[in-house]
């Protein structure tokens, strides 16, 4: 008999949100440590130039993708709008879940793929899309499909695209600032005041700056993956809140676990419901399916 303590989906959602904000605080802390160290080593004027360039490039790259996230995701998988008549059940389930959750109905798309999967995208509930594979529609029963769609609606309700965009901006800034700093060492560009600010402390901080510039992008990338996993757990819990039962989502995840992993572009892989893989959990955008199923079974 399973004696594992039961999990409240409300408590699980709360914990995952707290952990996500804690992780993004770590990213902020790494950015501040990197900024302070580089600022001390290279001098104020040159540092501010690095920071401004890094910020501008990061914002252009990520914010542009943020506003076009739904369109880019749909185009990348060559999905088509789900016809109301042909995919009546798909529309009916979404309409029922939106009525229960108070969310506006997103645009619905179909992706031609035999594997079971789905994803949601869009910067807010008013500009959201949900795409499912033909395999999901064919292989999942009604309750399982409801569980999958409730999970995707949860990502929309939790503003996960917006949250992950903020994370991507910070990670992008750290990566760009680190690269500019490391390249500046080879160029010999350290700003003014080298003689005045010389000495052992400067040498120590330069070494620290080099180490941070090398390690910071790796650390924050791992943190970004951890945040992504926490948002998946939160979406699972929110799906249970919408459905009032974990049964459908558990059934869908079990079917995905027994199927071959779906091959998709690395850029949009984090959007999908599940991404089966054999790599270490630290390097995965999604929690292992077995862990997700075990957690859902305790709700």
Helices and strands as residue ranges (DSSP letters): H 9-42, H 44-67, H 69-76, E 80-81, H 88-101, E 107-111, E 118-121, G 125-127, E 129-133, H 134-139, H 142-157, H 160-187, H 200-243, H 247-257, H 266-269, G 281-283, H 289-297
